């Protein structure tokens, strides 16, 4: 039997995805949180293409010392840098069914500090 928490998160995720969609000008910033790492991607839903991605497993971020929340903030800053290189400064945030709290909030804060507008 599937995990009840996972089923609940997927139900919330589907509700969010019904309302949130990304375009080439304003892509969707999708967050996936595992127990150890955090992954983010900028997605153009009209074409179904990932424009940029960053994670806590990237060499420059994985080399840093610190808590998972601190690394999440670095991931947010990294995706903001990549987005600005692609001339993207407006995004829609997709928290992926997770609460807007802790590591997910840290990614959003890092992206905002990096220059992205939600």
N, C-alpha and C positions, 0 to 999 in steps of 0.2 A: 504494500500500500504506500502511496506517495506521502511525503511529508506535508502535514497540514499547513505549516508556515509557507512552504513553497507554493502550495495551491493558492493560498490567500494572496501571496505576492503576485502570482501570475494573473489572478483575477483583477487586482488593482492595476497591474501593468497594462492589461487589455483595455481597461477603462481609460487610462491615460493616453494610450496610443490611438484610441478612437477620436480624441480631441486634439492631440498634438501631431503635427506633420511638418517636415522640413522641406525647404526648396533650395535651389542653388544659391539664391541671394541670402536666405535665412535658414541655414541648415539646422537639423535637430542634434543637440548634444546629448547622446545616449550614455548612460552610466551603468556599468556592471560591477558589482561588488562581490568578490569572493572572500573567504575567511582571511586570506593572507594578502591579496593584492586588490587593486582597483583599476578598471579599464574604462576609457572614454573614447567615443568616436563621434565625428561630425558626419552626419548622414543626409544626403539629398534623397528624399523619399520619392520625388517625381521620377528619377532615373533608377533608384534603388542602388545608389553608389555611395561608398564610404569615401569622403573627401580627405579626412585626416584622422589619425588615431594616436593615442598616448596611453601609457600605463605605468604602474609603479614597477614594472619589470624592465623598463628601459634602462640602459646601462648608466646614464648620468643620474637617474633618480634612485636606482637600486643601490648605487654606491654611497648615497647619503645615509648618515646616521639619523635616527629619529623615530618618532612614533608613526603609526599608520595614518593618523590624522595629518601630521606634518607632511608626510609623503603624498597624501591625497591633495594637499594644497599645491605642492610642486607639480603634480599631474595636471591640475587645473591651469596653472601658469604655462605649462608646456603646450597644452592644447590651444591656449590663447595665442601663444607665439606662432604656432603652425597656422592658425586661422588667419591671423593678421598678414602672414606671408602670402596667403591665398586671397587677400583683400576682402576678408569676411570679418565684419565687426558686429553683426546682429545675429543672434541665435535664438532658438527655442530650447528650453531645458527639459529633458526627459529623465526623471529620476528613476525610471525603471521599476516602479512598484516599491521602492525603498522609502522609508521615512526621510523627510528633508531634515536631517539631523546627523551630527557626527561627520563621518567620512564623506558622505554625499554633499553635505553643506560645505565642507572644506574644499571640495572640487569646485563648487559653484563660486565660492569666495575667491579662490585662486584664479579662476577664469575671469571674474569681474575685475580683479586687481590687474590682470594681464591686459585689460582693455576691451573685453567683450561686453556687449550689452544684451540683456535678456529681455 
